[in-house]
């Protein structure tokens, strides 16, 4: 019996040793090791107590052992709860690092950061628009919750994940009128990671052209409205059903390339090709298109990005236009430069496109559709807040942007040009971020056209990501 009492005293001493005091482990593995060790101690003590209880009545030693065992069980329960907390923290980090990945916006890239499971993010933006000077009947001052977006992603394994963007426009389902609002899927794709050099993406994919198509979250572009060049010449947000590859050839050279359904030329207008997008909604796929992009970030120039993209493909979709079949081979090329250095941000982008059979399309549409189109813009902004408070996370940047575009740079033979589509825009404004996730914007746009009048507008708005 003395031997049993000695074992109990030894166990009590070990359990009350300061080295065994409950401390919050740093990893799940450490927690499981402690829980397993404590459970073994509990089982051993229960066995000793049961053996002792059959031999003699309860003593002071066995009563103390029972109390110690109950304390140990409570500590084990606490540790089990900590394991659940840690598991949750590994799935949904308390402090998300917003960083662009694989060509997507920072909020859209959250799913790439989680260890496994569900990822939720999103963004939104609202605008008050005040038209200034001469304006048409339809140019009414307006306040618009332009869009609220939900990102939902799921990481199945380290090599397979799903990512999506669901957009609610103009605070309404639209009641059948797209201009009043709609709910749509901006992208929804599966990524299969094979090798840094080549990975597969398939589904409804964002076309990798320009700056805005892929990264269109409001804190990351100047002004309340996206650049007109990246709406009229390069449609945004442009997405199609497709499959392709993405990866890095070197750490400084990345690429993205997809085979997608072709554009639908029956939607082309004098104002551009935007309405020819399929958007994943029973998109016509009699013809296919190819899009490719490359970006280079030279190590010798920190913050610099140089890149370009191309889209080519037939857009006729086996349809008749004014009684004629036409392939409508469509080309769009784009080059861009971006430089971020300390508080300075500079962007410039140029794009040129060509549409075959534009004369046939013009006859069918009853309006001139350009055989060629072009557009370019340059913008610059500078964060002045660090000049006053070097340690602040707040951001305050005046900016200026100049745009020039013409959707009918060349009219097809026999059709007249439309000077209202040849425009220049001078825009200046202010961008304020009290925190990196929230932006407040104010800007003024002076707009002119070669023919007719285009009213100026003042815009005030806000945006956010999460």
C-alpha positions as CSV (number, residue, x, y, z in Angstrom):
1,X,0.0,0.0,0.0
2,X,2.9,2.4,0.7
3,X,4.0,1.9,-3.0
4,X,0.6,3.0,-4.2
5,X,0.6,6.0,-2.0
6,X,4.1,6.9,-3.3
7,X,2.9,6.7,-6.9
8,X,-0.1,9.0,-6.1
9,X,2.2,11.6,-4.3
10,X,4.5,11.5,-7.3
11,X,1.7,12.1,-9.7
12,X,0.3,15.0,-7.6
13,X,3.8,16.6,-7.4
14,X,4.2,16.3,-11.2
15,X,0.8,17.8,-11.9
16,X,1.4,20.7,-9.5
17,X,4.8,21.5,-10.9
18,X,4.9,25.0,-12.5
19,X,6.2,23.5,-15.7
20,X,2.9,21.8,-16.1
21,X,0.9,25.0,-15.5
22,X,-1.7,25.7,-18.3
23,X,-0.2,27.9,-21.0
24,X,-1.9,28.7,-24.3
25,X,0.1,26.7,-27.0
26,X,1.0,28.3,-30.2
27,X,0.0,25.6,-32.6
28,X,-2.6,22.9,-32.9
29,X,0.1,20.2,-32.8
30,X,1.3,21.4,-29.4
31,X,-2.3,21.4,-28.1
32,X,-2.9,17.8,-29.2
33,X,0.3,16.6,-27.5
34,X,-0.7,18.3,-24.2
35,X,-4.2,16.9,-24.4
36,X,-3.0,13.4,-25.1
37,X,-0.4,13.5,-22.2
38,X,-3.1,14.8,-19.8
39,X,-5.6,12.1,-20.9
40,X,-2.9,9.5,-20.2
41,X,-2.4,10.9,-16.7
42,X,-6.1,11.0,-16.1
43,X,-6.5,7.3,-17.2
44,X,-3.6,6.2,-15.0
45,X,-4.9,8.0,-12.0
46,X,-8.4,6.6,-12.5
47,X,-6.9,3.1,-12.7
48,X,-4.9,3.7,-9.5
49,X,-7.9,5.1,-7.6
50,X,-10.1,2.1,-8.7
51,X,-7.5,-0.4,-7.5
52,X,-7.1,1.5,-4.2
53,X,-10.9,1.8,-3.6
54,X,-11.3,-2.0,-3.7
55,X,-8.5,-2.5,-1.2
56,X,-9.4,0.0,1.5
57,X,-11.7,2.9,2.3
58,X,-11.0,6.4,0.9
59,X,-8.0,8.2,2.4
60,X,-6.9,11.8,2.3
61,X,-4.4,10.9,-0.4
62,X,-7.1,9.4,-2.7
63,X,-9.4,12.3,-2.1
64,X,-6.7,14.8,-3.1
65,X,-6.0,12.7,-6.2
66,X,-9.6,12.8,-7.2
67,X,-9.6,16.6,-6.9
68,X,-6.4,16.9,-8.9
69,X,-7.9,14.6,-11.6
70,X,-11.0,16.8,-11.8
71,X,-8.9,19.9,-12.2
72,X,-6.9,18.2,-14.9
73,X,-10.1,17.2,-16.8
74,X,-11.2,20.9,-16.7
75,X,-7.9,21.9,-18.1
76,X,-8.2,19.3,-20.9
77,X,-11.7,20.7,-21.7
78,X,-10.2,24.3,-22.0
79,X,-7.5,23.0,-24.3
80,X,-10.0,21.3,-26.5
81,X,-11.9,24.6,-26.8
82,X,-8.6,26.3,-27.8
83,X,-8.1,23.7,-30.5
84,X,-11.5,24.6,-32.0
85,X,-10.5,28.3,-31.9
86,X,-7.2,27.7,-33.5
87,X,-8.8,25.6,-36.2
88,X,-11.2,28.5,-37.0
89,X,-8.4,31.0,-37.0
90,X,-6.5,28.8,-39.6
91,X,-9.5,28.8,-41.8
92,X,-10.6,32.4,-41.5
93,X,-7.6,34.6,-40.4
94,X,-8.4,37.3,-37.9
95,X,-6.1,39.7,-39.8
96,X,-6.4,39.3,-43.6
97,X,-3.5,40.5,-45.7
98,X,-5.1,42.1,-48.8
99,X,-2.8,41.3,-51.6
100,X,-3.5,40.7,-55.3
101,X,-2.8,37.1,-56.5
102,X,-3.0,35.5,-59.9
103,X,-4.3,38.6,-61.6
104,X,-7.3,39.1,-59.3
105,X,-8.1,42.0,-56.9
106,X,-6.9,41.9,-53.3
107,X,-10.4,41.1,-51.9
108,X,-11.0,38.5,-54.6
109,X,-7.7,36.9,-53.7
110,X,-8.6,36.0,-50.1
111,X,-9.3,32.3,-51.0
112,X,-5.7,31.8,-51.9
113,X,-4.6,32.7,-48.3
114,X,-6.8,30.2,-46.4
115,X,-5.4,26.8,-45.4
116,X,-8.6,25.1,-46.4
117,X,-12.3,25.6,-46.6
118,X,-14.6,28.6,-47.1
119,X,-13.5,32.2,-47.9
120,X,-15.8,35.2,-47.9
121,X,-15.0,38.7,-49.2
122,X,-16.5,41.5,-51.2
123,X,-16.7,45.1,-52.1
124,X,-19.2,47.9,-52.9
125,X,-19.4,51.4,-54.2
126,X,-21.9,54.3,-54.3
127,X,-21.8,57.5,-56.4
128,X,-23.6,60.8,-56.5
129,X,-23.4,62.3,-60.1
130,X,-24.1,65.9,-60.8
131,X,-24.2,66.9,-64.5
132,X,-22.8,70.4,-65.2
133,X,-23.5,72.8,-68.1
134,X,-25.4,71.8,-71.2
135,X,-27.0,68.4,-70.8
136,X,-29.5,66.2,-72.6
137,X,-33.0,65.3,-71.4
138,X,-31.7,61.9,-70.2
139,X,-28.7,63.5,-68.3
140,X,-30.3,63.7,-64.8
141,X,-28.4,64.1,-61.5
142,X,-28.5,60.8,-59.7
143,X,-27.5,59.0,-56.6
144,X,-26.7,55.3,-57.2
145,X,-25.6,52.3,-55.1
146,X,-23.7,51.2,-58.2
147,X,-22.8,47.8,-57.0
148,X,-22.4,45.5,-54.0
149,X,-20.3,42.4,-54.6
150,X,-19.8,39.1,-52.7
151,X,-16.8,37.0,-53.3
152,X,-17.2,33.3,-52.3
153,X,-14.4,30.8,-52.6
154,X,-13.7,27.4,-51.4
155,X,-10.3,25.7,-51.1
156,X,-10.8,22.0,-51.4
157,X,-7.1,21.1,-51.3
158,X,-3.8,22.9,-51.7
159,X,-4.1,22.2,-55.4
160,X,-7.8,22.7,-56.2
161,X,-10.0,25.7,-55.3
162,X,-13.1,27.5,-56.5
163,X,-13.5,31.3,-56.6
164,X,-16.5,33.4,-57.6
165,X,-17.9,37.0,-57.7
166,X,-21.6,37.7,-57.4
167,X,-22.7,41.2,-58.2
168,X,-25.8,43.2,-57.3
169,X,-26.0,46.4,-59.4
170,X,-28.0,49.5,-58.7
171,X,-29.6,48.2,-55.5
172,X,-32.2,46.2,-57.5
173,X,-32.9,43.1,-59.5
174,X,-34.0,45.5,-62.3
175,X,-37.4,44.1,-63.0
176,X,-36.2,43.0,-66.4
177,X,-34.4,46.3,-67.2
178,X,-30.6,46.0,-67.0
179,X,-30.2,49.8,-66.6
180,X,-32.3,49.7,-63.4
181,X,-30.2,46.9,-61.9
182,X,-29.4,43.2,-62.2
183,X,-27.8,40.3,-60.3
184,X,-25.0,38.6,-62.1
185,X,-22.0,36.3,-61.8
186,X,-18.9,38.2,-62.7
187,X,-16.7,35.2,-62.6
188,X,-16.9,31.6,-61.3
189,X,-13.9,29.4,-61.9
190,X,-12.0,26.3,-60.7
191,X,-8.2,26.6,-60.4
192,X,-6.0,23.5,-60.6
193,X,-2.5,24.2,-59.3
194,X,0.1,21.9,-61.0
195,X,3.3,23.8,-61.2
196,X,4.3,27.5,-60.9
197,X,5.0,27.4,-64.6
198,X,1.6,26.2,-65.7
199,X,-1.7,26.0,-63.8
200,X,-5.3,25.4,-65.2
201,X,-8.3,27.7,-64.8
202,X,-11.7,26.9,-66.2
203,X,-15.2,28.3,-65.9
204,X,-16.5,31.9,-66.3
205,X,-13.2,33.7,-66.4
206,X,-12.3,37.4,-66.4
207,X,-10.7,38.4,-69.7
208,X,-7.1,39.4,-68.8
209,X,-7.0,42.7,-70.7
210,X,-6.1,46.1,-69.3
211,X,-6.1,47.1,-65.6
212,X,-9.8,47.2,-64.7
213,X,-11.1,43.9,-66.0
214,X,-9.3,41.8,-63.4
215,X,-8.8,44.4,-60.6
216,X,-11.9,46.5,-60.4
217,X,-12.3,47.0,-56.7
218,X,-12.9,50.7,-55.9
219,X,-9.9,51.4,-53.6
220,X,-7.5,50.4,-56.4
221,X,-8.5,52.8,-59.2
222,X,-8.8,56.6,-59.3
223,X,-12.1,58.3,-59.8
224,X,-15.7,57.2,-59.1
225,X,-16.1,55.9,-62.7
226,X,-13.9,53.4,-64.3
227,X,-11.9,54.9,-67.2
228,X,-14.0,55.2,-70.4
229,X,-11.3,53.6,-72.5
230,X,-11.7,50.5,-70.4
231,X,-15.4,50.5,-71.0
232,X,-15.8,51.6,-74.6
233,X,-12.6,50.1,-76.2
234,X,-11.9,47.3,-73.7
235,X,-15.3,46.2,-72.4
236,X,-15.5,45.9,-68.6
237,X,-16.3,43.8,-66.8
238,X,-15.6,41.4,-69.6
239,X,-16.0,37.7,-68.8
240,X,-16.5,34.6,-70.9
241,X,-16.7,30.8,-70.5
242,X,-13.4,29.3,-71.2
243,X,-10.4,27.2,-70.2
244,X,-6.7,28.1,-70.1
245,X,-3.4,28.3,-68.4
246,X,-1.8,30.8,-66.0
247,X,1.6,30.9,-64.3
248,X,5.0,32.4,-64.1
249,X,7.8,31.8,-66.6
250,X,10.3,33.5,-64.3
251,X,9.6,35.3,-61.0
252,X,9.3,38.5,-62.9
253,X,7.4,37.3,-66.0
254,X,3.8,36.1,-65.6
255,X,1.2,35.1,-68.2
256,X,-2.5,34.2,-68.6
257,X,-4.1,32.6,-71.7
258,X,-7.6,31.3,-72.3
259,X,-9.6,29.7,-75.1
260,X,-13.1,31.2,-74.8
261,X,-16.4,31.5,-76.6
262,X,-16.3,34.2,-79.2
263,X,-18.0,37.6,-79.1
264,X,-21.5,38.0,-80.6
265,X,-21.3,40.6,-83.4
266,X,-25.0,41.2,-83.4
267,X,-24.5,43.2,-80.2
268,X,-21.8,45.5,-81.7
269,X,-22.8,49.2,-81.8
270,X,-21.3,52.5,-82.8
271,X,-20.4,53.0,-79.2
272,X,-18.3,49.9,-79.1
273,X,-18.2,46.1,-78.8
274,X,-19.4,45.9,-75.2
275,X,-22.8,44.4,-75.9
276,X,-21.2,41.6,-77.8
277,X,-20.0,39.9,-74.6
278,X,-21.4,36.5,-73.8
279,X,-21.1,36.8,-70.0
280,X,-21.7,33.1,-69.5
281,X,-25.4,33.5,-70.1
282,X,-26.1,30.9,-72.8
283,X,-23.3,32.5,-74.7
284,X,-23.1,31.7,-78.4
285,X,-20.2,29.4,-79.1
286,X,-20.3,28.7,-82.8
287,X,-17.1,30.7,-82.9
288,X,-14.3,30.8,-80.4
289,X,-11.8,33.4,-79.3
290,X,-8.3,33.4,-77.9
291,X,-6.9,35.8,-75.3
292,X,-3.4,36.1,-73.9
293,X,-1.6,38.4,-71.6
294,X,2.0,38.8,-70.2
295,X,3.3,41.1,-67.5
296,X,6.9,41.9,-66.6
297,X,8.1,43.4,-63.3
298,X,11.8,44.3,-63.7
299,X,13.7,43.9,-60.5
300,X,15.9,46.9,-61.5
301,X,12.8,49.2,-61.3
302,X,10.8,48.4,-58.1
303,X,7.1,49.0,-58.5
304,X,7.2,49.0,-62.3
305,X,5.0,46.7,-64.4
306,X,5.0,46.5,-68.2
307,X,2.6,44.3,-70.1
308,X,0.2,43.7,-72.9
309,X,-2.6,41.5,-74.1
310,X,-4.4,40.4,-77.2
311,X,-7.8,39.0,-78.2
312,X,-8.6,37.5,-81.6
313,X,-11.5,35.4,-82.9
314,X,-14.5,35.3,-85.2
315,X,-17.7,37.0,-83.9
316,X,-20.2,36.0,-86.6
317,X,-21.5,33.0,-84.6
318,X,-23.0,31.4,-87.8
319,X,-25.6,34.2,-88.0
320,X,-26.9,36.2,-90.9
321,X,-26.5,40.0,-91.0
322,X,-28.6,41.9,-93.5
323,X,-29.1,38.6,-95.3
324,X,-25.4,37.8,-95.4
325,X,-23.2,35.4,-93.5
326,X,-20.0,36.9,-92.2
327,X,-17.1,35.6,-90.0
328,X,-16.6,39.1,-88.4
329,X,-13.0,38.4,-87.4
330,X,-12.4,40.7,-84.4
331,X,-9.0,41.8,-83.0
332,X,-8.2,43.8,-79.9
333,X,-4.7,44.7,-78.7
334,X,-3.6,46.4,-75.6
335,X,-0.4,47.6,-73.9
336,X,0.0,49.1,-70.4
337,X,2.6,50.5,-68.0
338,X,2.2,51.0,-64.2
339,X,4.7,52.4,-61.8
340,X,4.2,52.7,-58.0
341,X,7.0,54.4,-56.2
342,X,6.6,55.5,-52.6
343,X,3.5,57.8,-52.8
344,X,3.5,58.1,-56.6
345,X,1.2,56.0,-58.7
346,X,1.3,56.3,-62.5
347,X,-0.6,54.4,-65.2
348,X,-0.9,54.5,-68.9
349,X,-2.7,52.2,-71.3
350,X,-3.4,52.1,-75.0
351,X,-5.7,49.9,-77.0
352,X,-6.5,49.4,-80.7
353,X,-9.1,47.1,-82.3
354,X,-10.2,46.0,-85.8
355,X,-13.5,44.5,-86.9
356,X,-13.9,42.7,-90.3
357,X,-17.2,43.0,-92.2
358,X,-18.1,46.2,-90.4
359,X,-20.0,47.3,-93.5
360,X,-22.3,44.3,-93.3
361,X,-22.8,44.8,-89.5
362,X,-23.6,48.5,-90.1
363,X,-26.2,47.6,-92.7
364,X,-27.9,45.2,-90.3
365,X,-27.7,47.4,-87.2
366,X,-28.8,50.7,-88.9
367,X,-25.8,52.5,-87.4
368,X,-22.1,52.9,-88.3
369,X,-19.9,50.3,-86.6
370,X,-16.3,51.2,-86.9
371,X,-13.9,49.0,-88.8
372,X,-11.2,50.1,-86.3
373,X,-11.3,51.8,-82.9
374,X,-8.7,53.0,-80.5
375,X,-8.3,54.6,-77.1
376,X,-5.6,55.5,-74.5
377,X,-5.3,57.2,-71.2
378,X,-2.7,58.3,-68.7
379,X,-3.2,59.1,-65.0
380,X,-1.0,60.1,-62.1
381,X,-1.7,60.5,-58.4
382,X,0.4,61.2,-55.3
383,X,-0.2,60.4,-51.7
384,X,0.5,63.6,-49.8
385,X,-0.5,62.3,-46.3
386,X,3.0,61.0,-45.4
387,X,4.4,64.5,-46.0
388,X,2.6,65.6,-42.8
389,X,2.4,62.3,-40.9
390,X,5.0,59.8,-41.9
391,X,3.8,57.0,-39.7
392,X,0.1,57.1,-40.8
393,X,-1.9,54.5,-42.6
394,X,-4.2,57.1,-44.0
395,X,-4.1,58.0,-47.7
396,X,-4.8,61.3,-49.4
397,X,-4.0,61.6,-53.1
398,X,-4.9,64.3,-55.7
399,X,-4.9,62.8,-59.2
400,X,-5.3,63.7,-62.8
401,X,-6.3,61.5,-65.8
402,X,-6.5,62.3,-69.5
403,X,-8.4,60.0,-71.9
404,X,-8.8,59.9,-75.7
405,X,-10.9,57.4,-77.5
406,X,-12.8,56.9,-80.8
407,X,-15.0,53.8,-81.3
408,X,-15.2,54.7,-85.0
409,X,-11.6,55.5,-85.8
410,X,-12.2,54.2,-89.3
411,X,-15.7,54.0,-90.8
412,X,-16.5,51.2,-93.3
413,X,-16.8,52.2,-97.0
414,X,-20.1,53.8,-97.7
415,X,-20.9,54.7,-94.1
416,X,-20.4,58.1,-92.4
417,X,-18.4,58.7,-89.3
418,X,-20.1,59.6,-86.0
419,X,-18.1,62.4,-84.3
420,X,-20.0,61.9,-81.0
421,X,-17.9,58.8,-80.5
422,X,-14.6,60.7,-80.7
423,X,-14.1,62.0,-77.2
424,X,-11.6,63.6,-74.9
425,X,-11.8,63.6,-71.1
426,X,-9.9,65.7,-68.6
427,X,-10.4,64.4,-65.1
428,X,-9.0,65.5,-61.8
429,X,-10.0,64.6,-58.2
430,X,-9.1,63.5,-54.7
431,X,-8.9,60.1,-53.2
432,X,-9.0,59.6,-49.4
433,X,-8.6,56.4,-47.5
434,X,-9.1,56.6,-43.7
435,X,-8.1,52.9,-43.6
436,X,-6.8,50.8,-46.5
437,X,-10.2,49.1,-46.9
438,X,-12.3,52.2,-47.3
439,X,-12.1,55.0,-49.9
440,X,-13.9,58.3,-50.3
441,X,-13.7,59.8,-53.8
442,X,-14.4,63.2,-55.4
443,X,-13.7,64.1,-59.0
444,X,-14.7,66.4,-61.9
445,X,-14.7,65.3,-65.6
446,X,-14.5,67.8,-68.4
447,X,-15.7,65.9,-71.6
448,X,-15.6,67.1,-75.2
449,X,-16.6,65.4,-78.4
450,X,-15.6,66.1,-82.0
451,X,-19.3,66.5,-82.8
452,X,-22.1,67.4,-80.5
453,X,-21.9,68.2,-76.8
454,X,-21.1,66.0,-73.8
455,X,-21.9,67.4,-70.4
456,X,-19.3,67.7,-67.7
457,X,-20.0,66.0,-64.4
458,X,-19.0,66.2,-60.7
459,X,-18.9,62.9,-58.8
460,X,-18.8,62.1,-55.1
461,X,-18.7,58.6,-53.8
462,X,-17.3,55.9,-51.5
463,X,-16.1,52.4,-51.8
464,X,-14.9,49.5,-49.6
465,X,-13.6,46.0,-49.6
466,X,-13.7,43.3,-47.0
